[in-house]
Amino acid sequence: MTATDTAPAAGVRAPLTLIGIGALAMAAVETLNPDYDLVSETLSRYVHGTAGWLVPVALLAVGAASAVLVARLGGGTHRAGRAVLAVWTVGILIAAVFPADPPGRWSRPSFSELVHGNAAFLAFAALPTAAALLRRTLAARRPGLRRALTTLTAASAAATAVLAVFLVDVMGGGPSLGLGGAPTLVGLAERVVLAVDFGWVALALAAAGARHERGRDRRA
C-alpha cells in the first residue's frame, strides 16, 4: 500500500476527527459545569465557567471540519448549497471568536454577545438550508447514506425552527415558554440543534469522501 492509496482515507478521517473533538469538548464542558442548567442555559454561556475555553475549541474544530467539507464538495456541486454551507462555516467560526455573555444577560447584550448570537443564529439557519440543497448530490455520491441524510436534514430544520421560537421569546422580554421548574427550554433546544447539525456535517463528510475513494480505486 502506497502513500497515495492511504491519502483519501486519511483525508476523510481528519475532518471527522475534528467533529469528534468538537462533540467531546461540548460534552466535557457540560460535565465540568453542573451548576449550569442544561435545559434553560445555552452552551455558549459555558465559556465563563470551568474550562470555558473548550467552547471556542469545539466551535473552531467543527468550523474547520465544515470548511473542509465546503472545499471537498468541489466547484461542480450545487453552487447555492455550497454557498449556504459556507455561511454556516463562517458563522460558526465567528461565534467561536466572539464569546457570549455570562448567564442571565439576555436583555442587555454586549457587542461580543451581539456578534456571537447573530453569527450563531445565521449559522443555525444556514445548515438545514444547505442540507436540503445538497441532499441529492451527497446521496448520489454515497446512496447508502440517503435515508440518514434525509432524516437529519428534516430534524435540523424542525429543531432550528423550535430554537428560533425560544430565542425570540427570551430576547423579547421572556422567558415565558418554560416547563415545570425551567423558565425556558432554549438551552435544550440549542443542544438538540447542535447534536443534529454536527451529525449532518459528519455524514456529509463521509458522503463527500466517496469521490476520493472512487478515485483511489481507479488509480489502484
C-alpha positions as CSV (number, residue, x, y, z in Angstrom):
1,M,0.0,0.0,0.0
2,T,1.4,3.4,-1.0
3,A,1.0,6.8,0.5
4,T,-1.2,7.7,-2.4
5,D,-3.5,4.8,-1.6
6,T,-3.9,5.9,2.0
7,A,-4.3,9.6,1.4
8,P,-8.1,9.6,0.6
9,A,-8.9,7.6,3.7
10,A,-6.8,9.9,5.9
11,G,-8.5,12.8,4.2
12,V,-11.9,11.6,5.4
13,R,-10.7,10.7,8.9
14,A,-9.1,14.0,9.7
15,P,-12.2,16.2,9.4
16,L,-14.3,13.5,11.1
17,T,-11.8,13.6,14.0
18,L,-12.4,17.3,14.2
19,I,-16.2,16.7,14.6
20,G,-15.4,14.2,17.3
21,I,-13.2,16.7,19.1
22,G,-16.0,19.3,18.9
23,A,-18.6,16.9,20.3
24,L,-16.3,15.7,23.1
25,A,-15.3,19.3,24.1
26,M,-19.0,20.2,24.4
27,A,-19.7,17.1,26.5
28,A,-16.7,17.8,28.7
29,V,-17.6,21.5,29.4
30,E,-21.2,20.3,30.2
31,T,-19.9,17.8,32.7
32,L,-17.5,20.2,34.3
33,N,-20.2,22.8,34.9
34,P,-23.0,21.0,36.8
35,D,-24.3,24.3,38.2
36,Y,-25.4,25.4,34.8
37,D,-28.9,24.4,33.8
38,L,-28.7,22.4,30.5
39,V,-32.4,22.9,29.9
40,S,-32.6,26.7,30.1
41,E,-28.9,27.8,29.5
42,T,-27.2,27.8,26.2
43,L,-23.9,26.1,25.8
44,S,-22.2,29.2,24.6
45,R,-22.6,30.7,28.1
46,Y,-20.3,28.0,29.5
47,V,-17.4,30.0,28.1
48,H,-17.5,31.8,31.5
49,G,-17.5,28.6,33.5
50,T,-14.9,25.9,34.4
51,A,-12.8,25.1,31.3
52,G,-14.7,27.6,29.3
53,W,-12.0,27.6,26.7
54,L,-13.5,24.2,25.5
55,V,-16.4,26.1,23.9
56,P,-14.4,28.0,21.3
57,V,-12.3,24.9,20.8
58,A,-15.4,22.9,19.9
59,L,-16.7,25.6,17.6
60,L,-13.4,26.1,15.9
61,A,-13.0,22.3,15.4
62,V,-16.4,22.0,13.8
63,G,-15.9,25.1,11.7
64,A,-12.6,23.7,10.4
65,A,-14.3,20.4,9.5
66,S,-17.1,22.3,7.8
67,A,-14.6,24.3,5.8
68,V,-13.0,21.0,4.6
69,L,-16.5,19.9,3.5
70,V,-17.1,23.0,1.5
71,A,-13.7,22.6,-0.3
72,R,-14.3,18.9,-0.8
73,L,-17.7,19.3,-2.5
74,G,-15.9,20.9,-5.4
75,G,-16.9,23.5,-7.9
76,G,-19.2,21.2,-9.8
77,T,-21.5,20.7,-6.8
78,H,-24.8,22.7,-6.3
79,R,-23.4,26.2,-6.0
80,A,-26.2,27.6,-3.9
81,G,-25.8,24.7,-1.5
82,R,-22.1,25.2,-1.2
83,A,-22.6,28.9,-0.6
84,V,-25.1,28.4,2.2
85,L,-22.8,25.8,3.7
86,A,-20.1,28.4,3.7
87,V,-22.4,30.7,5.6
88,W,-22.7,28.0,8.3
89,T,-19.0,27.6,8.4
90,V,-18.2,31.3,8.7
91,G,-21.0,31.8,11.3
92,I,-19.6,29.0,13.5
93,L,-16.1,30.4,13.3
94,I,-17.2,33.9,14.1
95,A,-19.2,32.6,17.0
96,A,-16.1,30.9,18.3
97,V,-14.0,34.1,18.2
98,F,-16.7,36.3,19.9
99,P,-17.8,34.9,23.3
100,A,-21.3,35.0,24.6
101,D,-22.2,37.0,27.7
102,P,-22.4,35.4,31.1
103,P,-25.7,33.7,32.1
104,G,-28.8,35.8,32.7
105,R,-27.9,38.7,30.5
106,W,-30.4,38.3,27.7
107,S,-31.9,41.9,27.8
108,R,-28.6,43.9,27.8
109,P,-26.2,42.1,25.4
110,S,-22.7,43.3,24.9
111,F,-21.1,43.9,21.5
112,S,-19.4,40.5,21.7
113,E,-22.8,38.8,22.5
114,L,-24.5,40.5,19.6
115,V,-21.8,39.3,17.2
116,H,-21.8,35.9,18.7
117,G,-25.6,35.5,18.8
118,N,-26.2,36.8,15.3
119,A,-23.4,34.7,13.8
120,A,-24.6,31.6,15.6
121,F,-28.2,32.0,14.6
122,L,-27.2,32.7,11.0
123,A,-25.2,29.5,11.0
124,F,-28.1,27.6,12.6
125,A,-30.5,28.9,9.9
126,A,-28.0,28.1,7.1
127,L,-27.2,24.5,8.0
128,P,-30.7,22.9,7.3
129,T,-31.0,25.1,4.1
130,A,-27.6,23.8,2.9
131,A,-28.6,20.2,3.9
132,A,-31.7,20.4,1.8
133,L,-29.9,21.8,-1.2
134,L,-27.1,19.3,-1.1
135,R,-29.1,16.2,-0.1
136,R,-29.4,14.8,-3.6
137,T,-25.8,15.5,-4.5
138,L,-24.5,13.8,-1.4
139,A,-26.8,10.9,-1.7
140,A,-25.7,10.3,-5.3
141,R,-22.1,10.0,-4.0
142,R,-23.0,7.5,-1.3
143,P,-26.5,6.1,-1.8
144,G,-26.3,4.1,1.4
145,L,-26.5,7.3,3.4
146,R,-29.5,8.7,1.6
147,R,-32.0,7.9,4.3
148,A,-29.8,9.2,7.1
149,L,-29.1,12.4,5.2
150,T,-32.8,12.9,4.6
151,T,-33.7,12.2,8.3
152,L,-31.0,14.6,9.6
153,T,-32.0,17.3,7.2
154,A,-35.6,17.2,8.4
155,A,-34.5,17.0,12.0
156,S,-32.2,20.0,11.6
157,A,-35.0,22.1,10.0
158,A,-37.5,21.2,12.8
159,A,-35.1,21.7,15.7
160,T,-33.9,25.0,14.3
161,A,-37.5,26.3,14.0
162,V,-38.1,25.3,17.6
163,L,-34.9,27.0,18.7
164,A,-35.9,30.2,16.9
165,V,-39.2,30.3,18.8
166,F,-37.4,30.1,22.2
167,L,-34.8,32.6,21.2
168,V,-37.4,35.1,20.1
169,D,-39.2,34.5,23.4
170,V,-36.2,35.1,25.7
171,M,-34.9,38.1,23.7
172,G,-38.3,39.6,23.6
173,G,-38.8,40.0,27.3
174,G,-39.4,36.4,28.3
175,P,-38.7,33.7,29.2
176,S,-42.3,32.6,29.3
177,L,-42.2,29.3,27.3
178,G,-40.9,27.1,30.1
179,L,-41.8,23.8,31.5
180,G,-42.0,22.8,35.2
181,G,-39.2,24.4,37.0
182,A,-37.4,25.6,33.9
183,P,-38.1,29.2,32.8
184,T,-37.3,28.4,29.2
185,L,-36.2,25.4,27.1
186,V,-33.8,27.4,24.9
187,G,-30.8,25.5,26.2
188,L,-32.3,22.1,25.5
189,A,-33.4,23.2,22.0
190,E,-29.9,24.5,21.2
191,R,-28.3,21.2,22.3
192,V,-30.6,19.3,20.0
193,V,-29.7,21.6,17.1
194,L,-26.0,21.2,17.8
195,A,-26.2,17.4,18.0
196,V,-28.2,17.1,14.8
197,D,-26.1,19.6,12.9
198,F,-22.8,18.1,14.0
199,G,-24.2,14.7,12.9
200,W,-25.2,16.0,9.5
201,V,-21.7,17.5,8.9
202,A,-20.1,14.2,9.8
203,L,-22.4,12.3,7.4
204,A,-21.9,14.8,4.6
205,L,-18.1,14.4,5.1
206,A,-18.4,10.7,4.8
207,A,-20.5,11.1,1.6
208,A,-18.2,13.7,0.1
209,G,-15.3,11.3,0.7
210,A,-16.8,8.8,-1.7
211,R,-15.4,10.6,-4.7
212,H,-11.9,10.4,-3.3
213,E,-12.4,6.6,-2.6
214,R,-13.5,6.0,-6.2
215,G,-10.5,8.0,-7.4
216,R,-8.3,5.8,-5.3
217,D,-9.9,2.6,-6.7
218,R,-9.3,3.8,-10.3
219,R,-5.6,4.5,-9.6
220,A,-5.1,1.1,-7.9
